[in-house]
Amino acid sequence: MVAVEDPERKARLAGFTGGNAHILAAPLFLVWLVDLKRLRDIARDNGNHGEGLNYLESFSRIPR
């Protein structure tokens, strides 16, 4: 997790999400980082194929 308070950084993050105003208005914006490869490795090590880990519907926009 990363805590972001800097207005310029919050504005850049808001740009990645289509300009969500709540990011700009928040005094503190928390960003959770996810390592999908690590989750897939854990699933594989526990006898699971990790179905569903390739889907990114929970992300509003993936920066390119």
N, C-alpha and C positions, 0 to 999 in steps of 0.2 A: 504494500500500500504506500502511496506517495501523497503527502499533504501539499496542496498548492494554495498559496495565499497571494502571490504576485499577480496583479491585475493583467499584465501583459501575457503571462503564461496562461492565465485563465481564459483570456480572449483567444489565444491560439487553440486551446483545447475546445472552446466553444465553436470555433471554426470547423474543427474536425467533425462536430456533431450537427452541423447545419445551423449553428448560431443560437443554441439554447440559451435563453436569457437567464435561466436560473443558475447557470454556471458563472455568468458574469456577476450576478447579484450576491452569490454566496460569499461570506467572509472567508470561508475555508472550504475548498473543494477536495474531496478525497478520490483518488484514482486507484483502482485495484488492477494489478497486473497479473495476467494468467499465462502460464506456460503449458499450452495444450500438449506439447510433446511429452512433457513430464507426466501429465495425467495419463496419456496413452501408455507410456512405459509402466506406470504403476498398475494400470488396468491389465496389461499384458502379463506382468509379473504375478498377478493374482488370478490368472486363468480366464480373464475377460478379454474380449476383442476390442473394447473401447468404442462400441458403436455410438454414433452421435457426436463424437468429439470433433468431427470435421465440419459441423454446422455452426455458423456464426450468427444465427438469428438474434442472439442476445446483444450483438454489437450494432449500434445505430449506423455507423459508417466506418469503413476501414480506410485509414489514410494510405495514400499511395506514394 
